[in-house]
């Protein structure tokens, strides 16, 4: 009987998935805590083993080829099966405790739920609480140690909290399908009613910086209305109250149902990064377990 062996070193698959997620070999190497030459060597070895090119290289990073897309699909399935196997056969001590995570509205509403479902399956003995607040409030909770772990929007800084990139997001301009707006450039928005999140919101901070860069100020709009939640802003736009910049991840249902329309602007692209807000010494206990668990599944 022939002895069993993998067709290639499983570590190569780990590097491949990290590169596919990061879009750059250098970023993937950093996430894996290995050198960039090592990550490049892993990728080259995998491509040699499979006799297929997995990425197209450019100055902007790497993109998956059709072969790479197929491999990524299988890699995700393999990753899930191994996680399930580890969960079922592990003889390690059951992790118990209570975990409170504070997250800004968009993340708590549209990003975290899928991770929470999987986390609860893996760690049924950890009790979980989710607190929703704006970015400044979340950072305050971390600074004062009210909560051990946070997720925030924008680029706020805090002396007593360490910010670590989580995932990227895009902010887009939306209006109701009945709107007659024909904007193509940022300057075309002058005179419109703009709906904004309240002061302290990470989303608002990112939008204000982008508008300033596009030479737009609040005085350029006929009115700027502060609204305290993203859901309320979407409802107000649908009702025809005004236009708004919102996270694309928060409007998938409304776009599918034709309740909102994205207005592309040729000279204004707003991207941002969601961040972990970590205590200066790093998370411990259930918080550390959740932080590790989610980071392993980003983009999967």
Steps between C-alpha positions, in 0.01 A plus 500: 500500500635840407548742790273805502650837416360843420548611139689804635604658829181635671700805612511609135120511499501720811731748328289489182182584694673785683621650172154467342347679798759779528546564127873553555777254578664746740178550698436125513853440629444755774170338600669159516807632684735371233737681264386616158759277325361201691144582392616542139685168517189326638290635215755403236526150647121459499473617139776255404326215682166576331654603167270802491529875539287603796541880494547780250771737628491878457630814671170514689540152649368162389165374371382143473507323165218261410714216637557698817126559543436126475773421751374764744154346494644159590736653757210659684320166515815327626547770763144454623532122516823520699345748744204267546730203553709690754186601686366144517818314597673758718573378849603843627330660797158648427525880485241672714428857600320813391607724214378852432588662167425864422454582132393796292160478333590386148733227621262378771204491262649373175843343563508327838184283497644239261814467712297476820299207367818303427667604825203376703519164324870468580482637858151428637620552859598865445216741573500793258377860524515756219490871581429746217644852516674752275877496454584749775280317750654163412851638548397647834375157611839350410694781672298465820509118478120475496537255212805290400454514123358744246445551128486852358467697177715788384852592600458626855800470729510421867792514740373205703379278216688332218334505157553198274359471144197270476346518150460760226174671410365737236272798561266590215251776424139385496165652414145379448401359158254790464772764539579717200863552600740465207828553681814372336758703694526609862433862405159394361386430857490868593153607604388149598369398843769283662416251774787429740574292807547682830829648622723226638403254228794343319302498177438873526868570564603309186234673287593847625865444412408375152265795435764746618750344262242543221467868602147458639388653829174478691411852382500369142192288575154649534474322835695243703284288729655293778334163557606266780509164322584353161166320481313827556709667231414228249130533580520878459671468161242246384226744605662772288631728778845534348819326390754320718835328500470152652699179525443274201492203738194651671278537192512163323134422573378846399693485174363155419144619567546819298437724800832685467717600206877550509613823332858451370720809512796505264715718726402376848579149619475437874663194645583429860616229734313355795727457802528284805527717811724309739618576854865607514608160632291310246186289558504206740268208580177475295578837336829365367324186378236702310765732352698200374189317378370791291841586352537144376170525315523846344393484138407131521 
